[in-house]
Amino acid sequence: MNVTLWIVQIILASGFVYSGWMKTIRIESSKKTWAWVNDVPKSLVVLIGIAELLGALGLVFPWALNIATVLTPIAAIALVVVTLLGMLFHIRRKYLFYSSCVDRSIWKTIKETVNRTDALCITNPMFRVPGFR
């Protein structure tokens, strides 16, 4: 199960790194690829990209380096929030295909978050609830 979680985490992080990279570094290219980028302020697009890049790093590195592992579920929850807001934005603009793709990534991220949070609670006595497992 741990290998499966790592695979899902790396795939999700890769998607968010790509998306964040396009929104921060290659913003002119993303204007050609995504129509909505032309309709919102550049600073908002860059902010979303930075949030995605930091979330992707937080999804993998704290758990991989075994430093502040509580940051991995927090990063996953933050990515869920960013993705939900993006989904609402795209539904409002009637980009239904994009919102269905986003919806799938949300559920994968939530599943990974729950699995990692459960593993954190099992392995770290500080987070254990008395009488639970």
N, C-alpha and C positions, 0 to 999 in steps of 0.2 A: 504494500500500500504506500509506503514511503517513496518508492521509486515512481509510482504513478503520480503522487503529489508533486514531486520535483519536475516531472515531465510537464504537467499542467501549469505549474508555476513558470517554467521557462518559456513555454509557448505563450502564455498570457503576457509575461514581461516583454517578450520579443515583439508582440503586437503593439503594446503600449510604447516601447522604445521607438518603433517605426513611426507610429502616429505622432509622438512627441517630437521626434526629429524633424518630421515634415512640417510641423507647426512652429518650430522655433528656428531651425537652421535653414531649411529650404522653403521658406514661406512663399516665395514667388512661384515655385513649382507647385505648391499646394493650392495656390489660387487657380491654377489651370486644372488641377485634379478634382478639387472639391468646390462646387459652386457657392456654398454657404460662406466660404472664407472671404469672398468679396463683399458680403453683406454685413459683416460684423467688424468692429474696430480691430486693428492689427494688434494692439496691446492685449486684447482679450484672447485672441488666438494664441499669442505667445505665452500668456499666462496658463492657458489650458495645456499647451505643449510642455511647459515646465512642470506642471502638476503631474502630467502623465509620465514624464521622464523620471521624476523623483519617486513617484509611486512604483514604477517598474523596478527601480533600484531597491526600494524598500521591500518589494515583494520577494526578492531573491537574496540579497546580500546579508541582512541581519541573521537569517536562519542558516545560511551557508557558512558564515563565519562564526556562528554561535556567540554573537555579541548582541545583546539587547534583542533577544528573539521575540519579545512582545511587539516589536515594531512591524514584523511581517503581517500579522492580522490587522494591525492599525492601517498599514499601507493598503492592504486589500480592501478594507472598508472604505478608505478614502477614494480608491479607484472605482468602487461601486457607486459612490456618490457622484463622482465626475461622469461616469458612464450613464447613470440615471438621468442626470441633468442634460447630457447630450442626447439621450433618447427622447426626452420630452421636447427638446428643441427641434429635433428632426421630425417628430410626429406633428408638432405644431406647424411645421413648414411642409408637411405632407410628403416627406421622404420616407415612405413606408419600408422600402427594401432595406435601407440603411438601418432603420430602427429595429428591424427584425434581427439583423446581424449583431447589433449592439445588445439586444435582449439576450441572445445566446451567450455573449461574452460576460454579461452580468451574472447569469446563472452559474457559469463556470467559475467566476471569481468568488461568488458567494459560497459555492461548494468548497473551494479551496480554503477560504477563510474559516469556515466551520471546521474543516478537517484539521487545519493548523492550530486553531484555537483549542480544539479538543486535545490534540497532541501536547500543546503547551500546558494545559491543565493537568494532564496525566503525568508529565515528566517533571514539572516544577512544583514542589510542595507549597510554595508561596501562593499559588493560584488554585489549589485544591479546595473544593467545597466539602466541609465535613459531612460524612455519610454518603457522598457521591463517589462511586467506584472505589 
